[in-house]
Every structure is written in structure tokens, then in C-alpha cells.
């Protein structure tokens, strides 16, 4: 702890944590997983945790503004008496 003094002369203790140690390196993938990833990559498949441009294209919104009429352009549907 570090001790500081104010203008009035009173002591105040401030807790200063020690610097954090660097985190341990991430564990290596098992060899069977690395081989599977290599096989998938060789076949052009999508890989977990990697950017997939085809998925981005497929998941992108396809409806553009003004492509469909607004709901206010149509008359209200008839009521069925319920």
C-alpha cells in the first residue's frame, strides 16, 4: 500500500495492486483437430473461428429500401366479426 498525505496532514492509504502477470499461452490444439482443420481447408470448407465470405454474403440483408410497398398503401383487411 502507498501512503499519501493531504493538505490537512492526515494520512490516507491507497491500495495499488501489483502489476498483473502475463496470461499463460493458449493450449495447443490436439493433433487430430489440426489434421481435421487442414483437411477441411484443403477441401475449401468453412473453418471454425475463421472469416467466411460466403456466410457473410448469405447472411447479408437482401431487401433494399423501397423494394416493397409500405403497409399504408393497401386498404385495411376486412374484419371477420370476431
PyMOL commands that place a pseudoatom at each C-alpha (Angstrom):
pseudoatom trace, name=CA, resn=UNK, resi=1, chain=A, elem=C, hetatm=0, pos=[0.000, 0.000, 0.000]
pseudoatom trace, name=CA, resn=UNK, resi=2, chain=A, elem=C, hetatm=0, pos=[1.066, 3.540, -0.648]
pseudoatom trace, name=CA, resn=UNK, resi=3, chain=A, elem=C, hetatm=0, pos=[0.642, 6.246, 1.976]
pseudoatom trace, name=CA, resn=UNK, resi=4, chain=A, elem=C, hetatm=0, pos=[-0.291, 9.765, 0.822]
pseudoatom trace, name=CA, resn=UNK, resi=5, chain=A, elem=C, hetatm=0, pos=[-0.700, 12.989, 2.794]
pseudoatom trace, name=CA, resn=UNK, resi=6, chain=A, elem=C, hetatm=0, pos=[-3.440, 15.564, 2.218]
pseudoatom trace, name=CA, resn=UNK, resi=7, chain=A, elem=C, hetatm=0, pos=[-3.138, 19.331, 2.729]
pseudoatom trace, name=CA, resn=UNK, resi=8, chain=A, elem=C, hetatm=0, pos=[-4.500, 18.914, 6.278]
pseudoatom trace, name=CA, resn=UNK, resi=9, chain=A, elem=C, hetatm=0, pos=[-1.762, 16.457, 7.171]
pseudoatom trace, name=CA, resn=UNK, resi=10, chain=A, elem=C, hetatm=0, pos=[-3.980, 13.390, 7.528]
pseudoatom trace, name=CA, resn=UNK, resi=11, chain=A, elem=C, hetatm=0, pos=[-2.783, 10.094, 6.165]
pseudoatom trace, name=CA, resn=UNK, resi=12, chain=A, elem=C, hetatm=0, pos=[-4.739, 8.141, 3.630]
pseudoatom trace, name=CA, resn=UNK, resi=13, chain=A, elem=C, hetatm=0, pos=[-3.801, 4.687, 2.400]
pseudoatom trace, name=CA, resn=UNK, resi=14, chain=A, elem=C, hetatm=0, pos=[-4.390, 3.828, -1.239]
pseudoatom trace, name=CA, resn=UNK, resi=15, chain=A, elem=C, hetatm=0, pos=[-4.303, 0.265, -2.437]
pseudoatom trace, name=CA, resn=UNK, resi=16, chain=A, elem=C, hetatm=0, pos=[-2.222, -0.119, -5.588]
pseudoatom trace, name=CA, resn=UNK, resi=17, chain=A, elem=C, hetatm=0, pos=[-2.387, -3.659, -6.941]
pseudoatom trace, name=CA, resn=UNK, resi=18, chain=A, elem=C, hetatm=0, pos=[0.829, -5.214, -8.199]
pseudoatom trace, name=CA, resn=UNK, resi=19, chain=A, elem=C, hetatm=0, pos=[1.232, -5.437, -11.977]
pseudoatom trace, name=CA, resn=UNK, resi=20, chain=A, elem=C, hetatm=0, pos=[-0.586, -8.401, -13.425]
pseudoatom trace, name=CA, resn=UNK, resi=21, chain=A, elem=C, hetatm=0, pos=[1.481, -11.262, -14.754]
pseudoatom trace, name=CA, resn=UNK, resi=22, chain=A, elem=C, hetatm=0, pos=[1.101, -12.066, -18.434]
pseudoatom trace, name=CA, resn=UNK, resi=23, chain=A, elem=C, hetatm=0, pos=[-1.569, -14.698, -19.094]
pseudoatom trace, name=CA, resn=UNK, resi=24, chain=A, elem=C, hetatm=0, pos=[-0.401, -18.198, -19.946]
pseudoatom trace, name=CA, resn=UNK, resi=25, chain=A, elem=C, hetatm=0, pos=[-0.305, -19.034, -23.668]
pseudoatom trace, name=CA, resn=UNK, resi=26, chain=A, elem=C, hetatm=0, pos=[-3.427, -20.749, -25.009]
pseudoatom trace, name=CA, resn=UNK, resi=27, chain=A, elem=C, hetatm=0, pos=[-3.193, -24.539, -25.119]
pseudoatom trace, name=CA, resn=UNK, resi=28, chain=A, elem=C, hetatm=0, pos=[-2.284, -26.115, -28.447]
pseudoatom trace, name=CA, resn=UNK, resi=29, chain=A, elem=C, hetatm=0, pos=[-4.974, -27.908, -30.427]
pseudoatom trace, name=CA, resn=UNK, resi=30, chain=A, elem=C, hetatm=0, pos=[-4.763, -31.705, -30.336]
pseudoatom trace, name=CA, resn=UNK, resi=31, chain=A, elem=C, hetatm=0, pos=[-3.089, -33.177, -33.445]
pseudoatom trace, name=CA, resn=UNK, resi=32, chain=A, elem=C, hetatm=0, pos=[-6.323, -34.817, -34.630]
pseudoatom trace, name=CA, resn=UNK, resi=33, chain=A, elem=C, hetatm=0, pos=[-8.067, -31.421, -34.593]
pseudoatom trace, name=CA, resn=UNK, resi=34, chain=A, elem=C, hetatm=0, pos=[-5.214, -29.765, -36.507]
pseudoatom trace, name=CA, resn=UNK, resi=35, chain=A, elem=C, hetatm=0, pos=[-5.363, -32.547, -39.113]
pseudoatom trace, name=CA, resn=UNK, resi=36, chain=A, elem=C, hetatm=0, pos=[-9.139, -32.126, -39.463]
pseudoatom trace, name=CA, resn=UNK, resi=37, chain=A, elem=C, hetatm=0, pos=[-8.773, -28.365, -39.918]
pseudoatom trace, name=CA, resn=UNK, resi=38, chain=A, elem=C, hetatm=0, pos=[-6.075, -28.900, -42.553]
pseudoatom trace, name=CA, resn=UNK, resi=39, chain=A, elem=C, hetatm=0, pos=[-8.297, -31.405, -44.419]
pseudoatom trace, name=CA, resn=UNK, resi=40, chain=A, elem=C, hetatm=0, pos=[-11.280, -29.044, -44.353]
pseudoatom trace, name=CA, resn=UNK, resi=41, chain=A, elem=C, hetatm=0, pos=[-9.137, -26.126, -45.543]
pseudoatom trace, name=CA, resn=UNK, resi=42, chain=A, elem=C, hetatm=0, pos=[-7.752, -28.244, -48.410]
pseudoatom trace, name=CA, resn=UNK, resi=43, chain=A, elem=C, hetatm=0, pos=[-11.324, -29.057, -49.484]
pseudoatom trace, name=CA, resn=UNK, resi=44, chain=A, elem=C, hetatm=0, pos=[-12.357, -25.386, -49.341]
pseudoatom trace, name=CA, resn=UNK, resi=45, chain=A, elem=C, hetatm=0, pos=[-14.730, -25.799, -46.394]
pseudoatom trace, name=CA, resn=UNK, resi=46, chain=A, elem=C, hetatm=0, pos=[-15.532, -23.126, -43.835]
pseudoatom trace, name=CA, resn=UNK, resi=47, chain=A, elem=C, hetatm=0, pos=[-13.371, -23.322, -40.730]
pseudoatom trace, name=CA, resn=UNK, resi=48, chain=A, elem=C, hetatm=0, pos=[-14.471, -22.533, -37.150]
pseudoatom trace, name=CA, resn=UNK, resi=49, chain=A, elem=C, hetatm=0, pos=[-13.186, -19.175, -35.974]
pseudoatom trace, name=CA, resn=UNK, resi=50, chain=A, elem=C, hetatm=0, pos=[-12.155, -18.041, -39.463]
pseudoatom trace, name=CA, resn=UNK, resi=51, chain=A, elem=C, hetatm=0, pos=[-13.726, -15.394, -41.702]
pseudoatom trace, name=CA, resn=UNK, resi=52, chain=A, elem=C, hetatm=0, pos=[-16.129, -16.958, -44.203]
pseudoatom trace, name=CA, resn=UNK, resi=53, chain=A, elem=C, hetatm=0, pos=[-17.007, -14.608, -47.098]
pseudoatom trace, name=CA, resn=UNK, resi=54, chain=A, elem=C, hetatm=0, pos=[-19.753, -16.921, -48.376]
pseudoatom trace, name=CA, resn=UNK, resi=55, chain=A, elem=C, hetatm=0, pos=[-21.544, -16.864, -44.995]
pseudoatom trace, name=CA, resn=UNK, resi=56, chain=A, elem=C, hetatm=0, pos=[-21.256, -13.069, -44.879]
pseudoatom trace, name=CA, resn=UNK, resi=57, chain=A, elem=C, hetatm=0, pos=[-22.816, -12.866, -48.353]
pseudoatom trace, name=CA, resn=UNK, resi=58, chain=A, elem=C, hetatm=0, pos=[-25.634, -15.294, -47.480]
pseudoatom trace, name=CA, resn=UNK, resi=59, chain=A, elem=C, hetatm=0, pos=[-26.420, -13.640, -44.133]
pseudoatom trace, name=CA, resn=UNK, resi=60, chain=A, elem=C, hetatm=0, pos=[-26.487, -10.107, -45.565]
pseudoatom trace, name=CA, resn=UNK, resi=61, chain=A, elem=C, hetatm=0, pos=[-29.922, -8.478, -45.781]
pseudoatom trace, name=CA, resn=UNK, resi=62, chain=A, elem=C, hetatm=0, pos=[-31.346, -8.847, -49.294]
pseudoatom trace, name=CA, resn=UNK, resi=63, chain=A, elem=C, hetatm=0, pos=[-34.313, -6.482, -49.023]
pseudoatom trace, name=CA, resn=UNK, resi=64, chain=A, elem=C, hetatm=0, pos=[-33.498, -2.944, -50.051]
pseudoatom trace, name=CA, resn=UNK, resi=65, chain=A, elem=C, hetatm=0, pos=[-35.391, 0.168, -49.016]
pseudoatom trace, name=CA, resn=UNK, resi=66, chain=A, elem=C, hetatm=0, pos=[-38.309, 0.842, -51.345]
pseudoatom trace, name=CA, resn=UNK, resi=67, chain=A, elem=C, hetatm=0, pos=[-38.296, -2.691, -52.758]
pseudoatom trace, name=CA, resn=UNK, resi=68, chain=A, elem=C, hetatm=0, pos=[-41.739, -3.386, -51.250]
pseudoatom trace, name=CA, resn=UNK, resi=69, chain=A, elem=C, hetatm=0, pos=[-44.733, -1.114, -50.802]
pseudoatom trace, name=CA, resn=UNK, resi=70, chain=A, elem=C, hetatm=0, pos=[-45.478, 0.356, -47.404]
pseudoatom trace, name=CA, resn=UNK, resi=71, chain=A, elem=C, hetatm=0, pos=[-48.397, -1.148, -45.459]
pseudoatom trace, name=CA, resn=UNK, resi=72, chain=A, elem=C, hetatm=0, pos=[-50.220, 2.189, -45.607]
pseudoatom trace, name=CA, resn=UNK, resi=73, chain=A, elem=C, hetatm=0, pos=[-50.515, 1.786, -49.418]
pseudoatom trace, name=CA, resn=UNK, resi=74, chain=A, elem=C, hetatm=0, pos=[-53.071, -1.019, -49.010]
pseudoatom trace, name=CA, resn=UNK, resi=75, chain=A, elem=C, hetatm=0, pos=[-56.611, -0.837, -47.592]
pseudoatom trace, name=CA, resn=UNK, resi=76, chain=A, elem=C, hetatm=0, pos=[-57.223, -2.487, -44.226]
pseudoatom trace, name=CA, resn=UNK, resi=77, chain=A, elem=C, hetatm=0, pos=[-58.250, -6.166, -44.440]
pseudoatom trace, name=CA, resn=UNK, resi=78, chain=A, elem=C, hetatm=0, pos=[-61.955, -6.833, -43.846]
pseudoatom trace, name=CA, resn=UNK, resi=79, chain=A, elem=C, hetatm=0, pos=[-62.950, -7.832, -40.315]
pseudoatom trace, name=CA, resn=UNK, resi=80, chain=A, elem=C, hetatm=0, pos=[-64.366, -11.317, -39.864]
pseudoatom trace, name=CA, resn=UNK, resi=81, chain=A, elem=C, hetatm=0, pos=[-66.704, -10.374, -36.986]
pseudoatom trace, name=CA, resn=UNK, resi=82, chain=A, elem=C, hetatm=0, pos=[-64.715, -11.921, -34.135]
for i in range(1, 82): cmd.bond("trace and resi %d" % i, "trace and resi %d" % (i + 1))
show_as sticks, trace
zoom trace
